[in-house]
Amino acid sequence: MSAHEPGLNSARRRWLSAAGMGAATSLLPGLSACHHTGPSILRPEVQGGWVGAHVDRGHAWRDAQTPAALCAPPRRVHTLIIGAGVAGLSAARTLMRAGLDDLAVLDLEDEPGGNARGHLMRGLPCPLGAHYLPMPGPDATEVAQWLEELGLIRHEHGRWVGDERHLCHSPQERLFIPDATQDKPGLWRGQWREGLLLQQGLSADDLAQYRRFSLDVSAAARDLGFAMPTTKRAWHAGLAALDQLTFAQWLRYKRYTSKPLLWLLDYACRDDYGAGLGRVSAWAGLHYFASRHGFELPGQGEAHDAVLTWPDGNGWLTRQLARDLGERVQTGQVALQVEASRHEVAVQSWHAGQQCRQAWLAQQVILCVPLFVAHRLLRTPLPPLQEMAPRMAYAPWLVSNVLLSKAFTDRPGMPLSWDNVPYTSEGVASVPMPALGYVDARHQSLAQVAGPMLLTHYWALGGQDAAQGQAMRSALLKGAWSDWAQHVLADLSRIHPDLPGLVQQMDLMRYGHAMSIPAPGIRGHAALAALSAPQGRLHFAHSDLSAYSVLEEAFTHGVRAARQVLAASGMARQMA
């Protein structure tokens, strides 16, 4: 979605790479694998299906069902990078710029980019996940340098300024406010309002709690030293105390009861971290405000934060990262096992296209995969990884691109914007958690938009507790495309009742482990910090190491791991 007003930059759709879907052991009562139970609103002629993620490959590796035949003799490279998401591509770019080009990057999928990939629907670009990047803050120096090299930003008068062609066009965001009385179930009356902060119909107590939360965020930023990337500031006892509570517990302790404020903060957690304020830590809940710009009240500061975005989302950015790597990026290669010795690292991968195994020998290996994947890959257990892998939690997500023959009939108020969010805490049908709204995928088109309409609908499914997240992951894996398409249409048609009759195609992307959830006790764990240091010839680079998933974190971890490789190889002086 968008950078939220007031001062709420979401991390959604800036996450990491999916790594298959682990099966859940139970479903929520009545979930029934999320089969659609109401009357069908998905017309038989609508085209579409699951796109983007090869769940079968991840599960074949998990279940030891990959072929044993060898493709060719072992291949030798100086550095092997496992994972072609933002961290892996960033590491490869850093090594190449330093003159170390004897490398290969392996990825399970057929295209690099992780969950920052793009998609085409009948020639129209749209995102499959991460879809924007905020202007970099003062601590995101590595990202800022890269964006400046791409010509996307420039430094003027002490601040970063974005190229207008790549900044989000206006209108940027709107919030749909349903009326208290509805015509009938499943159909909302109401109107759109500008921004994502509810400002109408507030009580004096609501406004007082808005102001108090803004002061609490300012005090946290001043006294505790939040940063993005989070590793740019030292971890200390004050942050650790916040990391031991859920955000919901902290809000109760601080006596926050305002319904619109709690809705916004829960929405922010689902949007930023894939799960509600009952699952994420108080450190995480405050981090996205305190690490950059605070919580701005209505009338304070700019109406919107500046964000860079493209029709196909951050797929545009990952294409730039991969552009000069050429055949060094080996897609369709599922890493199976990593064994480090004193003199080299032996890696086995499965070439999905050729249905055989490839052996690799490398001097250094950078693991740019989620920690639970890295733990399974290592033949010899690594103590800090053994400690952290079972603790990590991951949010499932559904990203749906919906192609319409023409524009729908809109509700009154603010016109169609880039980010369009309903103010609700209700899910639909058998999906108990609310969706996050939709993005107008054609909003950034430089030419005048005419003809079909293309929406990208986002659903974070991590829930308010682990049981909900596990159930939704299982439902995503087991549910049919048609069932989930029905749920998406049911959600959209509550505001736009004529929309189902306009649908031509629906391409759905499911992520079983889309992003790490910063649950209490994760960010401050000593074992997590240990994994940022070299482990012999192994180096770790993934946003998991920051306990939450955004491009800035992944990119910076990739740079850091590459620099460790260069230092170990005697090339540290070439890093500049």
N, C-alpha and C positions, 0 to 999 in steps of 0.2 A: 504494500500500500504506500502511503506517503510518509513524509516526515511530518509528525503530528503537531498540530497546534494544540496546546501551547508548549513549545520546547520539547516535543516528544518525537525523536527520530527512531522509527522502528527498525529493528534488525531483520524483519521478516524478508524473505526472499533474498537474503544475502548470506545464506547459510553455506554449507559444506557439501560433500558428495554423499549420495545415498549408497548404502552398502548391503542391500538385500533386506528382507523382512523376516525377523524371527517370529515364529508362531506363538500366539498367546495360549495360555492354558484355560482361560475362562472368558466368558462374555458378560457384559452387563445385563441385568435382567431386562428382557424384552428386546435386546439388541438383535438377536437372531442373525448374526453375521451381516447386519444392515441390509437385509432384503427390503425392497420397497413394498409398503403395505397398502398404500392408497390407490386411487384410480390413476391409470397411466397418463402422464402428460408428455411422455417421450414418444413422438410420432415414429412409426415404423421406418419411414424413409430417411430419418436422420442418420447420417454417417458418423463414424468415429470409432474410438477404441482406446486401449491403454497405449501410451507412447512413452518414449524417453528412457525407461529404466528396464534393464534386463534382470529382473528378479530371479529368473531361472538360473542365471550364471552364479549369482551369489549363493543360492541355495544348493547348487551342485557342488560348490566348494565346501560349504558348511556340512553337507551330508556325505562328503568324500565320494562323490559320484562322477568325478572327472576322469577322462581316459588316461591310461598309463603310457601309451605309445609316445616315443620321443619324436620331435619334429626334425631336429638337426643337432649337430655338435654344439656344445656350450658356447655361448656368446660372451665375450669379454668387453666390459666397459669400465671406465674409471669410476663413474658414479651412476648408480641406478636409483631412480626416484620411483616410488610406488604410490600411485595416485595422481591423477591429472586434474584435480580441482584447483582452486585458487592458490593454495599453499604449494602444491607440486609445481605448477606453472611458474609461480613466483621464484621458487628455488632454482628451477632450470634457467630462467631468465638471468638471475643473479650470477650463476656459474658461467653462463655464456658470455656475459658482459665482462667477466674477469678473465676470459680466455680459456676456460675449461669447457671445451665443447665435446669431449669424449663422454657422452652421457646418453641415457635412454630414460624415457618416462613411460611407465606401464599404467594402463587403466582398464578396468573391467568393461566400461561402456564403449560404444562405437565412435563417440565424439568426446573430446576433452571438455573440461569446464565444470564438472561436478554438478552441483545444483544451481549453478549460474549459467546454464545453457539456454539457448534460444530455440525457437521452433518456427516452422512455416505452415500456415493453413491456407491452401489455395493461393500461394504466393504472398500471403500477408504475414509479416514477422510478428512474433509474440513471445513472451517469456515462458519458460518451463519452471522457473523458480525465482531466484534472486532477480530483482528488476530495477534497482536503483542504488545509488551511492551518494551519501551526503557529502557536502564539502568537507575536506579533511580538517580536523581540529589540530591544535598545536603539537600534540604528541604523535600524530600519524605522519611522521616525516618521510618514511619510506614510501608510503602510498602517495603522498603529496608530490614527491620527486618524480614518481612514475607518471602521474597525471599531468604534471607540467611538461614532461617529455612528449606526451601524446598531444599536447596543445589544448588540453581540456580546461586547464586552470592557469592563472598567472598571479603573481604576487604584486599587489598594489597597495601602497600606504599601510603596510603592516598586516594585510589580510589577504586571504585567497579569494580570487574572483573567478567565476566560471564563464566559459564561452557560452554566450546566449543560445547558440544552436543546440547545445547539449543540456542546458538547464531545463527543468520541468516547466512546461508552458502553463499559463493560467487558462481557466481556473484550476487550482491544484487539488482541492479536497472539499468534500461536503459530507454532512451527516443527516441521515433520514430519521426523522422523529415521528414515530407512529402516534396516532390519536389514541386517547385512553379507551374510547369506544370503537369497536371494529364492526364492519358490516357482517362479516362471517369469518369463521376460523380459516386461517391460511391466507387471508387477504387483508392487507393493511391499508388504512387511510392514513394520511399524514402529509408532511412536506419536508423538503430538503432545506438544510441550513448550512451556511458557510462554515468551514473549519470542522474540527473533530472534538471540540470542547463544547459541551452543552452549556448554553448561556441563557436560555429562556426558561421562565417558570421556576427560577431558583429561589430558595428561601434565604433568609439572612444567615442562617447557620451554614447552608451550602457555600455561600460566598466566603464566610469566615474560614471554613475548612479549606477552600481553595487557597486562600491567603496563607493559612498556617502551613499547608503542605509546601507552598513555594518557599517559605522561610526555612522549613526543615531541610529542603533540598539545598538551599544556599548554604546553610550551616554545615551540611555534610560535605559539600564541595570544598568549602573553606577549611574545615578542620580535619578531614580524613584523606584528602588527596586522591580522588578518583581520576582515572585516566583512560583514554582509548588510543592505542591498545593498552589493555589493563596492565601488561607486564612492564610498561614504561615507568611505573611508580612502585616503590617498595611496599610489600605487604606488611601490615602491622596489626597490633591487637585490636584497634578500633574497627578495622575492616573485618577481622576475624570474628568479632562479636556479632556483627550483622550477618555474617555468613552462617551462623549457627541457627538462625531463625528463618521461618518462612516469611515472605512478605506479608501474608495475611496475619500472622502472629504479631509482627511489628506494627501493622496498622491498627490492630485491636489494642495493643499496648498503648499506642499514641492516641487512642480514642477517636479514630476516624470512622465516621458512620454515614457520611453523605453519600447517598445512592449514586448521583452522577459522578462524583469523584471516584468512588470505588469501581464503578463501571469502567471509567477511563483507564484506571490503573490495571484492572483485570484484562481489559482489551490490550493494553500495552504489553503486558506479560505474554499473552497468547500471541500477539503480533511479533514481539521481539524474540521470545524464547520457545514458542510453540506450546506453552502450557500456562495454566492460570496462576493467580497469585497464591493459591494454596499449595503449589508445588515448587515455585522458584524461591530462592533465598531473598532475605531483605537486602543483602548486598546487591543482588542482581536487580531487584525492584527499584533501588535508588540509583544504580549505576548509570542507566541511560539518560537520566536527567542530570546527575551531578558530574558526569564525565565530560560534558560538553557545554551546555548552555542553560542549565537550570530549568525550572518550571515557570514559564511566563504566564502571567494572568492576562485576561482579556484587556486589550488596550495597551499592553506593554510590548515593546520590541516590534519586530517585523511580523507580519501576518503569517508568513510561512518561512520555514527554513529552506535554504537553497539546496536542491538536490540535482544530481546528474542522472539522466535516464534516457532510455532508447526504446524504440518500438519492441525490440526483442529482449529488453531488460539487460541484465549484466552479461548476457551472452555476447554482447558487443565487446565488453571489456575482456572476457576470457579469450575471445578470438584475437585480440591484440596481443595478449600474453603468449598465445601459442603460435603466432604468425611466423616467427623466425626459427621455430624449432624443427619444422619440416618432419622428416621421417624419424627424428629422434623420439617423437611421440608415438608409442605403440599401443593403439587402441584394440579392444577385444582381447586383451591379455589379463587373465585373472591370476593374480599372485596366489600361490598355493602354500609356499613355505620359505622361510628365511632362516639361514643358519650362519651365524657369524663365527669366524675362527680368528686366530691371532693375525693371520696374513691376508685374509680376504673374506668376502661374504658370498655364500652360495645361495642362489634364489631359484626356485622353480615357479614357472607360470604355465597356465593353460591357455593355448591359443584357441579361442572359441571358434574362429572361422575355419581353421585347419583341423580342429578336433585332435590336438596332440599337445604334448608338453614341451616346453622350452626351458633349458637350463641357462642360467646367467651366472657369471663370476664378476664381482666388482670389488674395487678397493674400498669404496664407501657406499652406504645405502641410506637414503632419506625416506622414512616412512611417513607419507602424507595421507594417512587413512585414519578413521576413527579409532580410538584406543582399544575398543573391544575387538576390532578387526586385527589391529597390530598384535594384540595378545595371542590371538589364534595363529597368526602367521609364524611367530618365533618358535623355533624348535627347542631352543634352550630358554627356559623361563627367565624373565627379567624382573627382579623384585619390585621396583616401583610400578611396573606395568601390571604385575600380579595384584598389587595393592589397589590400583585405580580402576582397572577394567571392570570389575564387578560393581563398582560404585556408580559408574556412569549411567545416566538415563537419557533416552533419546525420544524426541517427539515425532510421531508420524504426521505427514502432511498430505493433502490432496490439492493439486493445482490443476484447474480445469479451464481450457480455452474453448470458448463458445462462439461460434460464427453464426451471425444472424443475417438474413437476406436484406434487412434494412433496419433503421433505428426503431426502437420500441417507443411506445407512448409513455412519456415520463410523468412523474408526479410534480406538483407545483413547487415553487421555491427556487433555490440555487440550481443553475443549469448543470448538465453533465460535466463532470470534472474528471481529472486523472484518477483520483482515489475517491471511491464512493462506498460509504460505510453505514450500515443500519445500526441504530441505537437499540440494542436488544440483548437480552441474556438468554434467549430461547433458541434451541436447536429446531430441527425439523424431523418429522417422522421418527425413525429409530436412531437418529444421531443426536445425542443429548446435549452436545455443546454447540454454541452458535458459530456460524461461519464469520469470516472477517470482511465480507463485502467483495467488491470487484474493482479492477482497474480497467480503464478504457485503453486497450492495447494500441489503438490508432491515434491516441491523443498527441503523440510526439511527431506525427507525420508532418513533414515540412510543406508538402503540397496540400491543396485543399482536399479534405476528406469527403468522398462521395461513395455511394454504393453500400457494400456490406458493412456491418458493424461487428467488431471483434472485442469480446470481453474476456478478461482473465480473472477467474474466481478463485479465492484462496480460503482454505479450511485447515486451521491448525487443530490437531486432534490429540494433543498430549494430555488434555483434561486437567482436573483439579487434584488428581491423585494417580498413583502408579497403576491401579486397577483399571481406571478409565483409559489411560494411555495404552496399556497392554491390550485391552479389548478392541480399541479402535485399530491398532496395528493388525490384529488378527482379522478384523472385519474388512480392512482394505485389501488384505491378501486374498481372502476367501470370497469377497463380494464380486459379483459380476459388474462389468462396465455399465451395463444398462441400469443396474440398481443404483450405482453411485451417480450416474447421469440424472436419474430421477430425483435424487436428493438435491443435487445442484439446481436443477430446474425448479424444484419446490421452493428452495430458498430464494432464488431470483424472482419467481413469479409472485411472491408475497407483495413485492413493491411494483413489479411490472407484469401484470396478469396476462398481457398479450404476448409476452416474450416466448413462451413455448411454441406458439404457432409460427414463429419467425426463424426457429433454429434450423440450420442446414447441416452443421457438423459440430461434434463435441470430442475433443482430444483431451484425455485425462492422464495426468502424470501423478503417480503415487510414490511417496517416499516412506519407507518403513522406518528409517533412522535418519530423518532429515537434518536434525540439529540437536546438539547436546543441550539438555535442560540444566541450567545452573541451580540444581537442588542444594539445600543446605549441606555444608561440609565439603563441597567439591572444590570450589575455587581456592580455598585456603589450605588444602591438604598438602603436606610436605612432599608426598610422592609425586604429585602433579608438577610441582616446581622442579623436582629432580629430573623429570623427563625432558625439560628444556636444555639440559646439559648433555654433551656427547656421552653416549654409552658405548665406548670402544669405537668400532667402525660404524655404529648405528646412530642415526640422528632422527629426531621426531619433529614433525612440523605439521600441525593441524590445529584448527580452531578449538578442538577439544582441550588443548593445553591452556586455554583461557576460560574454560568452563562454559562458554557460550559461543555462538557462531555468527560472526559477521565477516565481511570481506577484509576489513582493516586488520583484524586479528589473524586471519589465515595468511594474508599477504606478508605480514610482518614476521610470522613464524617461519614462512618459507625463506625469507631473506636471512633470518638468523641462522637457520640450519645450513644454508648454502655457505655462509661465512664460516661456520664451523668446519665444513668440508674443506674449504680453501685454506684455513689455518692448519688443518691436519695434513694437508698436501703441500705445505710450504709456499702457498700462493697468497698469503694474507695481504701482502703489499699491493696486490693487483685488484683489491676489492673496491677501490675508490671509483 
